[in-house]
Amino acid sequence: MGGMKIAIVGFDIEGRATYDYFSKGDHVITICDQNGDLAVPSGCDAVLGPHYLDDLDRFDMIVRTAGLHPKLILEKNPGVQAKITSHINEFMKASPTQNIIGVTGTKGKGTTATLITKILKADGKVTYLGGNIGVPPLSFIDALQADSYVVLELSSFQLIDLKTSPHIGVCLMVAPEHLNWHEDFEEYLASKQQLFIHQRKSDIAIYLAEDDNSISVADATRGQQIPYMETPGACVEGSAITINGQVICQVDELKLLGQHNWQNVCAAITAVWVVTANLAAIRSVVTTFSGLPHRLELVRQFKGVTYYDDSFGTTPETAIVALQAFGQPKVVILGGSDKGATYDNLAQAVTTNTVRHVITIGVTGPAIATALTAAGYTDGISEAATMADIVQTAAKVAEPGDVVLLSAACASFDMFKNYKDRAEQFQAAVRQLAD
């Protein structure tokens, strides 16, 4: 690859890994970012501040960060479509291994991708996990061999302009999400389809049999389609998870909470089964893995009340599945910044899932309270303005045997930096509870 003029547009974790990768060649790299105070590597050209998207047609290659919609580049620079690429596209083009498993869907991507990685490792395969989970895959490309395995968690932001599909693609449940970024739900679905649309006949598309959106996304493939939650993929039969007539484990042996995680486990098993039918490796992982941080994460039990952090969930759909994961009476914390969602289905779920009390927070708190009243919810509703207030209120109204659940159904940006900040503040406040 001869020396090129490359613009790295957006200098975040992914952008830094992109810079490290291309700086090994004889390229001239310019970093473009809207943050005027950004520290860039010494000796590197930079365009920082409000004009960072100007005059990008002077470059041979434009590497956009995942969170930047390609249309924002094209609005300022019409005609540069062929020059726009991404970190994931460059990885797919240059990877020395074709053993790549891509996982997408609205929720469950990180859990499923982690399960697949752990099972492949338990089977003895050298396996790397990257993508939306926070590890840019170009950061480990030099370590890969032809027989290595790579599992990529892929968001719609990363997929929207994907040019190469992986050998195995997995699509989990798909529900409206990120509609403040995508033009509409059709564009969101079309982004997910890129995971499959470039597949060959020898490739494999795995999808959720009971989700029409997942089916339509996987239908973009030319490869073999395999459902899960339905044979011949992994599914739940009675109280057991099975595949190909073989019992993996009982559902009550899973450490992951909630029936939505049965889907994630079955997706992971189906993907791995294509590679290896190692029952012992599969069983050892799915019966011991208890989940990723801030996804129905147990924080503490105090005075007979159990506190769970599900801050990663930022949609009404995720809050509904979190409510359904617990049979006990619940005190639920709902609300945050507005992504344009409606709360009618969530309010119905609150009324039918043994919720003792709701604490509303943030900009959407009043809209959620209104939806709860309209749905006939007659138990307690409180408002709270700070995390200390939220946790103190929850501790007061909860009774021994209850679950206190932070599963806000909303993004966090009105009160917190992000979902991790919300989670960390919640966990700290819960740990500070004292007699």
Secondary structure, 3 states (H helix, E strand, C coil): CCCCEEEEECCCHHHHHHHHHHCCCCCEEEEEECCCCCCCCCCCEEEECCCCCCCHHHCCEEEECCCCCHHHHHHHCCCCHHHEEEHHHHHHHHCCCCCEEEEECCCCHHHHHHHHHHHHHHCCCCEEEEECCCECHHHCHHHCCCCCEEEEECCHHHHCCCCCCCCEEEECCCCCCCCCCCCCHHHHHHHHHHHHHCCCCCCEEEEECCCHHHHHHHCCCCCEEEEECCCCCCEEECCEEEECCEEEEEHHHCCCCCHHHHHHHHHHHHHHHCCCCCHHHHHHHHCCCCCCCCCCEEEEEECCEEEEECCCCCCHHHHHHHHHCCCCCEEEEECCECCCCCCHHHHHHHHHCCEEEEEECCCCHHHHHHHHHHCCCCCEEEECCCHHHHHHHHHHHCCCCCEEEECCCCECCCCCCCHHHHHHHHHHHHHCCCC
